[in-house]
């Protein structure tokens, strides 16, 4: 396991699942990765006045984690990688300890430690009005299997009752899913409404496309999102405990609600 630089401060005593208690020195830096395709308004590169992407990574999730780590004098380092590579890096626990913005799946629960959920999204299906000029309506989530579905490479679609084989995941981001819908290469695209709307922050108003139809997927509760923490890292359990305590504090103080209103209004 990699050795860690010790910060000059210490975390509180953390009760472990076994019932024992262990004092864990704080990390000087927590290295976090997320999808290079960006996931606005949750994680994305800051834009300048001309709309050009900058090196700094910002967003709701970044700000939430920064507010949790800052009181412990822990530095947050965020990098954007291809999503599959990000998950692989966090799983090893060597260069990155965490990933942001992950939905639940049994496979992910086996590979990672999951934080408490810290935001919810609306499960939404999208279609092309060029292909379906009269619209397209689903009665329930099971109706998805009647269509050729497109999604994004490496994303998790287990919440829809779909296996990886049932979703064409060749697109690297959702704008390319939309292009495939208009080209007739897919019938339905699946994504969270808040994330598609968030691309307006990047100067790309995907929902402003008059040929793009969308509606909530009937019968599905709102989707919960977590932070993923490496099981292989020696401080993984301590880091998860710190994150969960921090999320509880942000909820109770109203800060989590305030941040959500700022980024998702």
C-alpha positions as CSV (number, residue, x, y, z in Angstrom):
1,X,0.0,0.0,0.0
2,X,1.3,3.5,-0.7
3,X,2.6,5.5,2.2
4,X,0.8,8.8,3.0
5,X,2.1,12.1,4.0
6,X,0.7,13.0,7.4
7,X,-1.1,16.3,8.0
8,X,-0.3,18.3,11.1
9,X,-3.8,17.7,12.4
10,X,-5.7,14.5,13.3
11,X,-9.2,13.3,12.7
12,X,-11.4,12.6,15.6
13,X,-11.5,9.0,16.8
14,X,-13.5,7.0,14.3
15,X,-15.6,4.1,15.4
16,X,-15.1,1.1,13.0
17,X,-17.7,-1.3,11.9
18,X,-16.2,-4.0,14.1
19,X,-16.9,-1.9,17.2
20,X,-13.2,-1.1,17.8
21,X,-11.9,2.5,17.8
22,X,-8.8,3.7,15.9
23,X,-7.2,7.1,15.7
24,X,-6.4,7.8,12.0
25,X,-4.1,10.5,10.9
26,X,-5.6,12.9,8.3
27,X,-4.5,12.8,4.7
28,X,-2.5,15.9,3.6
29,X,-4.2,15.6,0.2
30,X,-7.2,13.7,-1.1
31,X,-6.9,12.9,-4.8
32,X,-10.2,12.6,-6.6
33,X,-11.1,11.8,-10.2
34,X,-14.2,12.2,-12.3
35,X,-15.3,11.8,-15.9
36,X,-13.4,13.8,-18.5
37,X,-16.6,14.2,-20.5
38,X,-17.8,16.4,-17.5
39,X,-21.0,16.1,-15.5
40,X,-22.3,19.6,-15.1
41,X,-23.5,21.1,-12.8
42,X,-21.9,18.5,-10.5
43,X,-18.3,18.4,-11.9
44,X,-17.0,20.4,-14.8
45,X,-14.1,22.6,-15.9
46,X,-14.4,26.3,-15.2
47,X,-15.0,28.5,-18.3
48,X,-13.5,31.9,-19.1
49,X,-15.4,34.8,-20.5
50,X,-15.0,33.4,-24.0
51,X,-16.4,30.0,-22.9
52,X,-13.0,28.2,-23.1
53,X,-12.4,25.4,-20.6
54,X,-9.8,26.1,-17.9
55,X,-7.8,23.7,-15.8
56,X,-9.7,24.3,-12.6
57,X,-12.5,21.8,-11.9
58,X,-15.6,23.1,-10.2
59,X,-19.2,22.2,-9.5
60,X,-21.7,21.1,-6.9
61,X,-19.9,17.9,-5.9
62,X,-16.4,19.5,-5.8
63,X,-17.8,22.3,-3.5
64,X,-19.5,19.8,-1.2
65,X,-16.3,17.7,-0.8
66,X,-14.1,20.8,-0.4
67,X,-16.4,22.0,2.5
68,X,-16.0,18.7,4.2
69,X,-12.2,18.5,3.9
70,X,-11.3,22.1,4.4
71,X,-12.0,22.2,8.2
72,X,-9.5,19.3,8.5
73,X,-6.9,21.2,6.5
74,X,-7.0,18.6,3.8
75,X,-6.2,19.7,0.3
76,X,-8.5,18.5,-2.5
77,X,-7.0,17.6,-5.8
78,X,-9.5,16.9,-8.7
79,X,-8.6,15.5,-12.1
80,X,-10.8,14.5,-15.0
81,X,-10.1,11.1,-16.6
82,X,-12.0,8.7,-18.9
83,X,-14.7,7.4,-16.6
84,X,-13.7,3.7,-16.8
85,X,-10.0,4.6,-16.1
86,X,-11.1,6.8,-13.2
87,X,-12.9,3.8,-11.6
88,X,-10.0,1.6,-12.2
89,X,-7.6,4.1,-10.6
90,X,-9.8,4.5,-7.5
91,X,-10.2,0.8,-7.2
92,X,-6.4,0.4,-6.9
93,X,-6.2,3.2,-4.4
94,X,-2.7,4.2,-5.5
95,X,-3.0,7.6,-7.2
96,X,-6.7,8.4,-6.5
97,X,-8.6,7.7,-3.3
98,X,-12.1,8.8,-4.5
99,X,-14.4,9.3,-7.4
100,X,-17.4,11.6,-7.5
101,X,-21.0,11.3,-8.9
102,X,-21.6,7.6,-8.9
103,X,-25.0,5.8,-8.8
104,X,-25.4,2.6,-6.9
105,X,-24.9,-0.9,-8.3
106,X,-24.1,-4.2,-6.6
107,X,-20.9,-4.4,-8.6
108,X,-19.8,-0.9,-7.5
109,X,-20.7,-1.8,-3.9
110,X,-18.4,-4.8,-4.1
111,X,-15.5,-2.8,-5.6
112,X,-15.7,0.4,-3.6
113,X,-16.8,2.0,-0.3
114,X,-19.9,4.2,-1.0
115,X,-20.6,7.4,0.9
116,X,-24.1,8.3,1.9
117,X,-26.1,9.7,-1.0
118,X,-25.7,13.4,-1.3
119,X,-28.0,14.4,-4.2
120,X,-30.8,13.0,-6.3
121,X,-31.6,13.2,-10.1
122,X,-34.5,12.6,-12.4
123,X,-34.3,9.5,-14.5
124,X,-35.2,10.7,-18.0
125,X,-35.5,9.2,-21.5
126,X,-34.8,11.2,-24.6
127,X,-35.8,10.7,-28.2
128,X,-35.6,12.5,-31.6
129,X,-38.7,14.4,-32.8
130,X,-37.2,13.9,-36.3
131,X,-37.7,10.1,-35.8
132,X,-40.8,10.4,-33.6
133,X,-42.6,13.6,-34.8
134,X,-45.8,12.6,-32.8
135,X,-43.7,12.0,-29.7
136,X,-42.9,8.8,-27.8
137,X,-44.5,7.7,-24.6
138,X,-43.5,5.0,-22.1
139,X,-46.0,3.5,-19.8
140,X,-43.5,2.0,-17.3
141,X,-39.8,1.3,-17.1
142,X,-40.2,-2.2,-18.7
143,X,-41.2,-0.4,-21.9
144,X,-37.5,0.5,-22.3
145,X,-36.7,-2.9,-23.5
146,X,-38.9,-2.4,-26.6
147,X,-36.4,0.1,-28.0
148,X,-32.8,0.4,-29.1
149,X,-31.2,2.3,-26.2
150,X,-28.1,4.4,-26.2
151,X,-26.0,5.5,-23.3
152,X,-22.5,6.7,-22.4
153,X,-19.4,4.5,-22.2
154,X,-18.8,3.1,-18.7
155,X,-22.0,4.5,-17.2
156,X,-24.2,2.4,-14.9
157,X,-27.8,1.5,-16.1
158,X,-28.7,-1.1,-13.5
159,X,-31.3,1.3,-11.9
160,X,-33.4,0.8,-15.1
161,X,-33.3,-3.0,-14.9
162,X,-31.0,-3.1,-17.9
163,X,-27.8,-5.1,-18.3
164,X,-24.7,-3.6,-20.1
165,X,-25.6,-5.7,-23.2
166,X,-29.0,-4.0,-23.5
167,X,-27.5,-0.5,-23.8
168,X,-25.4,0.7,-26.7
169,X,-22.7,2.5,-24.7
170,X,-20.5,3.6,-27.6
171,X,-20.9,7.4,-27.0
172,X,-18.3,9.2,-25.0
173,X,-20.8,11.9,-23.8
174,X,-24.5,12.6,-24.0
175,X,-24.2,15.1,-26.8
176,X,-23.1,12.2,-29.0
177,X,-26.0,10.1,-27.8
178,X,-28.3,13.0,-29.0
179,X,-26.5,12.9,-32.4
180,X,-27.1,9.2,-32.6
181,X,-30.8,9.7,-31.8
182,X,-31.2,12.3,-34.6
183,X,-29.3,10.0,-37.0
184,X,-31.7,7.1,-36.3
185,X,-29.0,4.9,-34.8
186,X,-30.8,4.8,-31.5
187,X,-34.4,5.1,-30.5
188,X,-34.0,6.2,-26.9
189,X,-31.2,7.8,-24.9
190,X,-31.1,7.5,-21.1
191,X,-29.7,10.2,-18.8
192,X,-30.4,12.3,-15.7
193,X,-32.3,15.5,-16.6
194,X,-30.2,17.6,-14.3
195,X,-27.0,16.6,-15.9
196,X,-28.3,17.3,-19.5
197,X,-29.6,20.7,-18.4
198,X,-26.2,21.4,-16.7
199,X,-24.4,21.4,-20.1
200,X,-25.8,25.0,-20.5
201,X,-23.1,26.0,-18.0
202,X,-20.6,24.8,-20.6
203,X,-22.2,26.9,-23.4
204,X,-24.0,23.9,-24.8
205,X,-27.8,24.1,-24.3
206,X,-28.7,20.5,-25.1
207,X,-32.2,20.9,-23.9
208,X,-32.6,23.9,-26.2
209,X,-32.6,21.5,-29.2
210,X,-36.2,21.8,-30.6
211,X,-35.9,18.3,-32.1
212,X,-35.0,16.7,-28.8
213,X,-37.9,15.3,-26.8
214,X,-37.7,14.0,-23.3
215,X,-39.9,12.8,-20.4
216,X,-39.3,11.2,-16.9
217,X,-39.2,7.4,-17.0
218,X,-42.4,6.4,-15.3
219,X,-42.3,4.2,-12.2
220,X,-38.7,5.1,-11.2
221,X,-37.9,6.9,-8.0
222,X,-35.3,9.7,-8.2
223,X,-31.8,8.4,-8.6
224,X,-29.3,8.8,-5.7
225,X,-25.7,9.6,-6.2
226,X,-22.7,8.7,-4.0
227,X,-19.0,9.3,-3.7
228,X,-16.8,6.2,-4.2
229,X,-13.9,5.6,-1.9
230,X,-11.1,3.0,-2.5
231,X,-11.4,-0.2,-0.5
232,X,-7.7,-0.9,-1.1
233,X,-6.4,2.4,0.4
234,X,-5.3,2.1,4.0
235,X,-7.3,5.2,5.0
236,X,-10.4,4.2,3.0
237,X,-12.7,3.4,5.9
238,X,-11.6,6.5,7.8
239,X,-12.1,8.7,4.7
240,X,-15.6,7.3,4.2
241,X,-16.5,8.0,7.9
242,X,-15.2,11.6,7.5
243,X,-17.3,12.1,4.3
244,X,-20.5,10.8,5.9
245,X,-20.1,12.9,9.0
246,X,-19.4,15.9,6.8
247,X,-22.5,15.3,4.7
248,X,-24.6,15.0,7.8
249,X,-23.3,18.3,9.1
250,X,-23.9,20.1,5.7
251,X,-27.5,18.7,5.7
252,X,-28.3,19.8,9.2
253,X,-26.8,23.3,8.7
254,X,-28.7,23.9,5.4
255,X,-25.5,24.3,3.4
256,X,-26.2,21.2,1.2
257,X,-29.6,22.7,0.3
258,X,-28.0,26.1,-0.4
259,X,-25.4,24.6,-2.7
260,X,-28.0,22.6,-4.5
261,X,-30.1,25.7,-5.1
262,X,-27.0,27.6,-6.4
263,X,-25.9,24.9,-8.9
264,X,-29.3,23.4,-9.9
265,X,-31.6,26.3,-9.8
